[in-house]
């Protein structure tokens, strides 16, 4: 019963805020919901057990943030997953430097960034994939030859993920990707 009451209040709050855009009323409703939770601690325990609100109630307090680079120059065929094997930060241990994949430890919104420095006269095309489906792409070209005019490409994207979703960078389009060591990096952080 406590979960049903809480669920209805949350549903009403979200609906009113969306439809009416009434911020003062929304703040009052949030305060009332918080007061209700403080007075009835069992409500929060019941909420944690509820499938409907598991993403709201059981978000992990453990930070999730990673940054990994390539330890040396690497070449990848089209369709290959890029392996960033030099881990600089891996709070929450969600990034695997052997597979090159990040696995979401909890439901949430995650921000990913990737940077690519391609070898001379090669275009290296990086794609961000979630569970095997491309969500974004980037091209890095160093057509300046050996005049040492290096250009690093960078991209970023925020994504809502579910626990267990796999995110990685892989080769798309074109042919072989030839990448320059630590200038090629992949990172992410849970922002919500």
C-alpha positions in Angstrom: 0.0 0.0 0.0 2.8 2.4 0.8 4.4 1.8 -2.6 1.1 2.4 -4.3 0.6 5.7 -2.5 4.2 6.8 -3.2 3.8 5.7 -6.9 0.6 7.7 -7.3 2.2 10.8 -5.8 5.2 10.5 -8.0 3.1 9.9 -11.1 0.9 12.9 -10.2 4.0 15.1 -9.6 5.6 14.2 -12.9 2.3 14.7 -14.7 1.5 18.1 -13.2 5.0 19.4 -13.7 5.0 18.3 -17.4 1.5 19.5 -18.3 1.2 22.6 -16.2 4.8 23.7 -15.9 4.0 24.9 -12.4 7.3 25.0 -10.6 6.0 26.3 -7.3 3.4 23.5 -7.1 6.1 21.0 -8.1 8.4 22.1 -5.4 5.6 21.8 -2.8 4.8 18.3 -4.0 8.5 17.2 -3.9 8.7 18.5 -0.3 5.6 16.6 0.6 7.0 13.4 -1.0 10.2 13.8 1.0 8.4 14.4 4.2 6.3 11.3 3.6 9.5 9.2 3.0 11.1 10.6 6.2 8.0 9.8 8.3 7.6 6.3 6.8 11.0 4.8 6.3 9.3 1.5 5.3 8.1 3.3 2.1 11.7 3.6 0.9 12.4 -0.1 1.7 9.2 -1.1 -0.2 10.2 1.2 -3.1 13.6 -0.6 -3.3 11.8 -3.9 -3.8 9.4 -2.5 -6.4 10.3 -3.3 -10.0 8.7 -0.1 -11.2 10.9 2.2 -9.2 14.1 0.1 -9.0 16.0 2.6 -11.2 14.9 5.5 -9.0 15.4 3.8 -5.6 18.4 1.5 -6.1 20.9 3.8 -7.9 24.4 2.9 -6.7 26.3 5.4 -4.7 29.6 4.1 -6.2 31.0 6.5 -8.7 31.4 5.2 -12.3 34.1 6.9 -14.3 36.7 5.6 -16.6 39.4 6.9 -19.0 41.6 4.5 -21.1 44.2 5.1 -23.8 46.0 3.0 -26.3 49.4 2.1 -25.0 51.0 1.9 -28.5 50.2 2.5 -32.1 47.5 0.1 -33.2 45.8 -1.0 -36.4 42.2 -2.3 -36.6 40.2 -3.7 -39.4 36.7 -2.4 -40.3 34.2 -3.9 -37.8 36.8 -4.4 -35.1 36.4 -3.2 -31.5 39.1 -0.8 -30.5 41.0 -1.9 -27.4 42.1 0.9 -25.1 44.5 -1.1 -23.0 46.1 1.6 -20.8 43.6 2.3 -18.0 44.1 5.7 -16.4 40.9 5.7 -14.2 38.4 3.0 -13.7 36.2 3.8 -10.7 33.5 1.2 -10.5 35.4 -1.2 -12.7 32.9 -1.0 -15.5 35.5 -0.7 -18.3 37.3 -3.9 -19.5 40.7 -3.2 -21.1 40.9 -6.7 -22.5 37.6 -6.5 -24.5 37.5 -2.7 -24.9 33.9 -2.7 -23.6 32.2 -0.6 -21.0 29.4 -2.5 -19.2 26.8 -0.3 -17.4 26.7 -1.4 -13.7 23.4 0.3 -13.1 20.6 2.0 -15.0 21.4 5.7 -15.6 22.5 8.4 -18.0 26.2 8.1 -19.0 28.4 10.6 -20.9 31.0 9.1 -23.2 33.9 10.9 -25.0 36.4 9.5 -27.5 39.4 11.0 -29.2 41.2 9.7 -32.2 44.6 10.5 -33.7 45.0 8.8 -37.1 48.3 7.9 -38.6 49.7 9.8 -41.6 47.5 9.9 -44.7 44.9 7.6 -43.2 41.3 8.2 -42.3 40.3 6.3 -39.2 36.5 6.1 -38.6 35.4 5.6 -35.1 31.9 4.6 -34.1 30.3 4.5 -30.7 28.2 1.3 -30.3 25.7 0.2 -27.7 24.9 -3.5 -27.7 26.3 -3.8 -31.2 24.2 -0.9 -32.7 26.1 2.3 -33.9 24.9 5.4 -32.1 27.5 8.0 -33.3 30.6 8.2 -35.5 33.6 10.3 -36.1 36.4 10.6 -38.7 40.0 11.4 -38.1 42.2 12.3 -41.0 45.8 13.3 -41.0 46.3 14.2 -44.7 49.1 16.6 -44.0 51.7 13.9 -44.6 54.9 14.0 -42.6 54.7 17.8 -42.0 53.7 17.0 -38.4 50.4 18.9 -38.5 48.6 16.5 -36.2 44.8 16.7 -35.9 43.0 14.9 -33.1 39.2 14.3 -33.6 37.0 14.2 -30.6 33.3 13.3 -30.0 31.0 12.9 -27.1 27.5 11.6 -26.4 25.2 11.2 -23.4 23.1 8.0 -23.4 20.5 6.5 -21.2 21.6 2.9 -20.4 20.2 -0.1 -18.6 22.3 -2.3 -16.3 24.3 -4.7 -18.5 24.3 -2.6 -21.7 27.7 -2.7 -23.4 29.3 0.4 -25.0 32.4 0.4 -27.1 34.3 2.1 -29.9 34.8 0.3 -33.2 35.9 0.8 -36.8 33.2 2.0 -39.2 33.2 2.8 -42.9 36.4 2.8 -44.9 39.2 0.3 -44.5 41.9 -0.1 -41.9 42.2 2.3 -38.9 45.7 3.2 -37.9 45.8 4.9 -34.6 48.5 6.8 -32.6 49.0 5.6 -29.0 48.0 7.7 -26.1 46.4 10.4 -28.2 43.6 7.9 -28.9 41.4 7.6 -25.8 37.9 6.6 -24.6 36.2 7.6 -21.4 32.9 7.9 -19.7 31.1 8.8 -16.5 27.7 8.2 -15.0 26.0 11.5 -14.7 22.6 10.4 -13.4 
